[in-house]
Amino acid sequence: MPRHEILKTGYCVVVMVANHAVNSPATDNNGPGVPFNMTVDVSALGSFSSARLLVIDRDTSAANGPAQTTVTPAAKITIDLNGYSVGILTLRP
């Protein structure tokens, strides 16, 4: 079941979404997990001029680490998580 936490600092809002959905509880030991798309509704937090997403999952390079991507700011933002993973969404006013 995915979870999310919200931290509002002086100049930005940070939303962390974690996907820990198990593919098969009986057999999923070190398995891939279940891909999940989560829509984050940030409409109550105000408007934003920029947004960035950092995802750490099984495809993240061990040598280079995760890479941030630019996201279009909107009232609802969809985050695609590839199995067991975490997404960190940073929104700036």
C-alpha positions in Angstrom: 0.0 0.0 0.0 1.6 3.3 -1.0 2.0 6.1 1.5 2.8 9.7 1.3 4.1 12.5 3.7 4.0 16.2 3.1 6.6 18.7 4.5 6.0 22.4 3.9 9.1 24.5 4.4 9.5 28.3 4.0 9.9 28.3 0.2 8.8 24.9 -1.0 6.6 21.9 -0.4 8.1 18.4 -0.4 5.9 15.4 -0.9 7.4 11.9 -0.4 5.5 8.9 -1.8 6.6 5.3 -1.0 5.4 2.2 -2.8 5.8 -0.9 -0.7 3.0 -2.9 -2.3 3.9 -6.7 -2.3 3.3 -8.7 -5.5 2.6 -12.0 -3.7 2.9 -12.1 0.1 3.6 -15.8 0.1 6.4 -15.7 -2.5 7.7 -12.2 -2.9 11.0 -12.3 -1.0 13.3 -9.7 -2.6 10.8 -9.5 -5.5 10.1 -6.5 -7.7 6.9 -5.3 -5.9 3.9 -3.9 -7.8 4.1 -0.8 -10.1 1.8 1.9 -8.9 0.6 5.3 -10.2 -0.4 7.8 -7.5 -2.1 11.1 -8.1 -1.1 13.7 -5.5 -3.7 16.5 -5.0 -1.8 19.6 -4.0 -4.6 22.1 -4.8 -5.0 23.0 -1.1 -1.4 24.0 -0.8 -1.5 27.0 -3.2 -0.1 27.5 -6.7 3.5 26.6 -7.7 5.7 27.8 -10.5 8.0 24.8 -10.7 8.1 21.1 -9.7 10.8 18.4 -9.7 10.5 14.7 -9.1 13.2 12.4 -7.8 12.5 8.6 -8.0 14.6 6.0 -6.4 13.7 2.5 -7.6 15.3 -0.7 -9.0 16.3 1.2 -12.2 18.3 3.8 -10.2 22.0 3.7 -11.1 24.2 2.6 -8.2 27.1 4.6 -9.7 25.3 7.8 -10.6 22.3 7.9 -8.2 18.9 9.1 -9.0 18.2 11.9 -11.5 15.6 14.6 -11.0 13.1 15.3 -13.7 11.0 18.4 -14.3 7.3 18.1 -13.7 4.6 20.5 -14.9 3.1 22.1 -11.8 -0.6 21.3 -11.5 -3.3 20.9 -8.9 -3.0 17.1 -9.3 0.3 15.5 -10.1 0.6 11.8 -11.1 3.7 9.9 -9.9 4.6 6.6 -11.5 6.4 4.2 -9.2 8.1 1.1 -10.6 7.6 -1.6 -7.9 9.3 -1.0 -4.6 10.4 2.6 -4.8 10.2 6.1 -3.3 9.3 9.4 -5.1 10.2 12.8 -3.8 8.2 15.7 -5.3 9.5 19.2 -4.7 7.1 22.1 -5.5 8.3 25.8 -5.5 6.0 28.8 -5.4 
